[in-house]
Amino acid sequence: MGPSRLRAQAPLPVAGFLFSESEAAASFRAGAFRDGLKESGFIDGQTVRIEYRWADGRRDRLAPLAAELVARKAAVICAGNISSALAARPVIGATPLVFLTAGDPVADGLVESFNRPGGTATGVRLFSSGLIPKRLQLLHELLPAARRVGFLANPNNPTAPTQLAGAREAARAIGLAIAEAQAGDPAGLDAAFASLAKENVDAVVVGADPFFNNRADQVIALAARHRLPAIYEWREPVVAGGLMSYGTDLPDAFRLLGVYSGRILKGAKPADLPVLQPTRFEFAINLRTAAALGLKVPPLLQAQADELIE
């Protein structure tokens, strides 16, 4: 049997993709990840086999799913958010990990430093929680007469207190008061929006949290029911009927995860790949939703938007 025949029969390397949300909620993320792999020369089913594991919003499933990827002999595992990364890290041993996080990967123990990760993990750090002041400012530009804004936080998220502190500080700077509401499950979302409505808030900032992303349809419906203008971290809720969003260009971030995974498949070590920090941001406005809420979006605000949904 010739060498070419042996190469043809060699098994494809495995790239694992682990995510805390459902496949339906994360389909575009997986597509962007594949695009990044392709840039590095890896095509699913031809030069690499991608194994997907979806936790469907249940964090308790993440560690067992990560262990499954190790059993499948994954050469690299991509964790699509901080929940997935922290759950995978203790169970995957020396398997290289490429993560996406909106938090601090050094403080979370994923890497030793941004420039020199120093271990078996590297990835992409998003600016998400840190953009809350910008989201408040955009709401203020839309609603200059607003005096009180709600902030929706998940009490199960360790970054929630930091997010809230940042929101309060930014709100004081522009003359706004913050009313907090917490929700960590679907029933809690109903109660949180009812509470904010009773407090007569003028608008809502939806905190940065995977749970709110996974329950975006419910959050959007509640905001519409209580006629509360809301701003989100990603554009997907705006496409689905939310009012506004401001955040990192998420497809580009997942593309970078694919690029890094491809480099590791080619032999690069995570310790030598600095944590990337994307600087591309997206501002989206749904003009249909604004009209339904009786709001006129100022022309200057529309001019700032990267995407207007009409």
Buried (B, 14 or more C-beta within 10 A) or exposed (E): EEEEEEEEEEEBBBBBBBBBBBEEBBEEBBEBBBBBBBEBEBEBEEBBBBBBBBBEBEBEBBBEBBBBBBEEEBBBBBBBBBBBBBBBBEBBEEBBBBBBBBBBBBEBEBBBEBEBBEBBBBBBBBBBBBBBBBBBBBBBBBBEEBEBBBBBBBEBBEBBEBBBEBBBEBBEEBEBBBBBBBBBEEEBBBEBBBBBBEEEBBBBBBBBBBBBBBBBEBBBBBBBEBEBBBBBBBBBBBBBBBBBBBBBBBBBBBBBBBBBBBBBBEEBEBBEBEBBEBEEEBBBBBBEBBEEBEBEBEEEBEEEBBEBBE
